[in-house]
Amino acid sequence: MLNLLEDESNHEDLRASAAWALEDAATKDLSIAEMLLRAAEHDSSESVSVAAIGSLEGVAEKEQFCEPLRRFVFRSDFRTRPAYSVIVNLLVEERIAWDARLADRVEKVIRSIGDADQHYGDPCPHALACLQQIVDHRERIEYASGQATERQDSTFQGSNS
């Protein structure tokens, strides 16, 4: 699979399929994940880059893979859309710490899908599901932090009585 992915003389669909097939292996061998990251960042084929980004989800909480995925979300090219999908999963599954700035950017990207000026592609049910997940998770976090603040306030008031 690694040879299929790296050999640019192979058809891009075959190479993208190889990237997807390497997803499980990448979780067991970080050198494979590093190769997928290189493909995600530098491959001349959009479909190969997109497949490589998606294949990084199993290792995406590791700093060396999470940071490039975060950077993809803040770009405005074909890498942005698959990267936000991975980032949403990391945030809502709490595999990475909540980052309001990152969540806001993801939400903005999702809301921009379909806008021809943004180049994020056409709307799809997957995008709507990601938007719902990120908004629901944000609300849970805000609710939990609001409860924590209320508890602190009542404890403080009780100690002043």
FIMAR-152257 format. One record per residue (C-alpha): chain; residue number from 1; residue in one letter; x, y, z. Coordinates in Angstrom, 1 decimal. Last residue first. Example, Ala and Ser with C-alpha at 12.3 -4.5 7.8 and 13.67 -1.06 7.14 Angstrom:
BEGIN
> chain_n_res_u_v_w
> A_2_S_13.7_-1.1_7.1
> A_1_A_12.3_-4.5_7.8
END
This chain:
BEGIN
> chain_n_res_u_v_w
> A_161_S_-23.0_34.6_55.6
> A_160_N_-19.9_35.2_53.6
> A_159_S_-19.0_31.5_53.3
> A_158_G_-22.5_30.8_51.8
> A_157_Q_-22.0_33.6_49.2
> A_156_F_-18.7_32.1_48.1
> A_155_T_-20.1_28.6_47.9
> A_154_S_-23.2_29.9_45.9
> A_153_D_-20.9_31.8_43.5
> A_152_Q_-18.6_28.8_43.0
> A_151_R_-21.6_26.5_42.3
> A_150_E_-23.0_29.1_39.8
> A_149_T_-19.6_29.3_38.1
> A_148_A_-19.4_25.5_37.8
> A_147_Q_-23.0_25.4_36.4
> A_146_G_-22.1_28.0_33.8
> A_145_S_-19.0_25.9_32.9
> A_144_A_-21.1_22.9_32.4
> A_143_Y_-23.6_24.8_30.3
> A_142_E_-20.9_26.4_28.2
> A_141_I_-19.3_23.0_27.6
> A_140_R_-22.6_21.3_26.7
> A_139_E_-23.5_24.2_24.4
> A_138_R_-20.1_23.9_22.6
> A_137_H_-20.7_20.2_22.2
> A_136_D_-24.1_20.7_20.6
> A_135_V_-22.7_23.4_18.3
> A_134_I_-19.8_21.1_17.2
> A_133_Q_-22.0_18.1_16.7
> A_132_Q_-24.7_20.0_14.8
> A_131_L_-22.1_21.5_12.4
> A_130_C_-20.6_18.1_11.8
> A_129_A_-24.0_16.6_11.1
> A_128_L_-24.7_19.4_8.6
> A_127_A_-21.4_18.8_6.9
> A_126_H_-22.1_15.1_6.6
> A_125_P_-25.5_15.8_5.1
> A_124_C_-23.9_17.6_2.1
> A_123_P_-23.4_21.2_1.0
> A_122_D_-21.2_21.7_-2.1
> A_121_G_-17.5_22.4_-2.2
> A_120_Y_-15.2_24.3_0.1
> A_119_H_-14.0_26.7_-2.6
> A_118_Q_-14.9_29.8_-0.5
> A_117_D_-16.0_32.1_-3.3
> A_116_A_-18.5_29.5_-4.6
> A_115_D_-20.4_29.6_-1.2
> A_114_G_-21.8_26.1_-0.9
> A_113_I_-19.9_25.4_2.3
> A_112_S_-19.5_28.7_4.2
> A_111_R_-21.5_27.6_7.2
> A_110_I_-19.1_24.6_7.6
> A_109_V_-16.1_26.9_7.4
> A_108_K_-17.5_29.3_10.0
> A_107_E_-18.3_26.4_12.3
> A_106_V_-14.8_25.0_12.0
> A_105_R_-13.3_28.4_12.6
> A_104_D_-15.5_28.9_15.8
> A_103_A_-14.4_25.4_17.0
> A_102_L_-10.7_26.3_16.5
> A_101_R_-11.1_29.6_18.4
> A_100_A_-13.1_27.9_21.2
> A_99_D_-10.4_25.2_21.7
> A_98_W_-11.6_22.3_23.7
> A_97_A_-8.8_20.0_24.6
> A_96_I_-8.1_17.1_22.3
> A_95_R_-9.5_13.6_22.3
> A_94_E_-12.6_15.1_23.8
> A_93_E_-14.9_13.0_21.5
> A_92_V_-16.5_16.3_20.5
> A_91_L_-13.2_18.0_19.8
> A_90_L_-11.4_15.2_18.0
> A_89_N_-14.4_14.4_15.9
> A_88_V_-14.8_18.0_14.9
> A_87_I_-11.1_18.1_14.1
> A_86_V_-11.3_15.2_11.7
> A_85_S_-14.2_16.8_9.8
> A_84_Y_-12.5_20.1_9.8
> A_83_A_-9.5_18.5_8.1
> A_82_P_-11.6_17.1_5.3
> A_81_R_-13.0_20.5_4.5
> A_80_T_-9.8_22.6_4.8
> A_79_R_-7.6_20.5_2.6
> A_78_F_-9.4_21.7_-0.6
> A_77_D_-8.3_25.3_0.1
> A_76_S_-8.9_28.2_2.4
> A_75_R_-6.5_27.6_5.3
> A_74_F_-7.4_27.8_9.0
> A_73_V_-8.7_24.2_9.0
> A_72_F_-5.5_23.0_7.4
> A_71_R_-3.5_24.6_10.2
> A_70_R_-5.4_22.6_12.8
> A_69_L_-4.7_19.4_10.8
> A_68_P_-1.0_20.3_10.8
> A_67_E_-1.1_20.8_14.6
> A_66_C_-3.0_17.5_15.3
> A_65_F_-0.5_15.3_13.5
> A_64_Q_2.7_16.1_15.4
> A_63_E_0.7_16.7_18.5
> A_62_K_-0.9_13.3_18.7
> A_61_E_-4.7_13.7_18.7
> A_60_A_-4.8_13.0_15.0
> A_59_V_-3.5_9.4_15.3
> A_58_G_-6.7_7.6_14.4
> A_57_E_-8.0_10.5_12.3
> A_56_L_-4.9_10.5_10.0
> A_55_S_-6.7_8.5_7.3
> A_54_G_-9.1_11.4_6.6
> A_53_I_-6.1_13.7_5.8
> A_52_A_-4.6_11.0_3.6
> A_51_A_-7.8_10.6_1.7
> A_50_V_-8.1_14.4_1.1
> A_49_S_-4.5_14.6_-0.1
> A_48_V_-4.9_11.7_-2.5
> A_47_S_-8.1_13.2_-3.9
> A_46_E_-6.5_16.6_-4.4
> A_45_S_-3.6_15.1_-6.3
> A_44_S_-0.2_16.9_-6.3
> A_43_D_0.6_15.5_-2.9
> A_42_H_2.3_17.9_-0.5
> A_41_E_0.5_18.3_2.8
> A_40_A_-1.8_15.3_2.9
> A_39_A_0.8_13.1_1.2
> A_38_R_3.4_14.2_3.9
> A_37_L_0.8_13.5_6.6
> A_36_L_0.2_10.1_5.2
> A_35_M_3.9_9.4_5.2
> A_34_E_4.0_10.5_8.9
> A_33_A_1.1_8.2_9.7
> A_32_I_3.1_5.3_8.1
> A_31_S_6.1_6.3_10.3
> A_30_L_3.7_6.3_13.2
> A_29_D_3.1_2.6_13.0
> A_28_K_0.1_1.1_14.8
> A_27_T_-2.4_3.9_14.3
> A_26_A_-1.0_4.4_10.7
> A_25_A_-1.8_0.7_9.9
> A_24_D_-5.5_1.3_10.5
> A_23_E_-5.6_4.3_8.1
> A_22_L_-3.4_2.6_5.4
> A_21_A_-6.4_1.4_3.4
> A_20_W_-7.6_5.0_3.1
> A_19_A_-4.2_6.1_1.6
> A_18_A_-4.2_3.1_-0.7
> A_17_S_-7.6_4.1_-2.0
> A_16_A_-6.3_7.6_-2.7
> A_15_R_-3.4_6.1_-4.6
> A_14_L_-5.8_3.9_-6.7
> A_13_D_-8.0_6.9_-7.4
> A_12_E_-5.0_9.0_-8.3
> A_11_H_-3.9_6.6_-11.0
> A_10_N_-0.4_5.2_-10.4
> A_9_S_2.6_7.2_-11.8
> A_8_E_2.7_9.2_-8.6
> A_7_D_4.1_6.2_-6.8
> A_6_E_4.0_7.1_-3.1
> A_5_L_0.5_5.7_-2.3
> A_4_L_1.0_2.5_-4.3
> A_3_N_4.4_1.9_-2.6
> A_2_L_2.8_2.4_0.8
> A_1_M_0.0_0.0_0.0
END
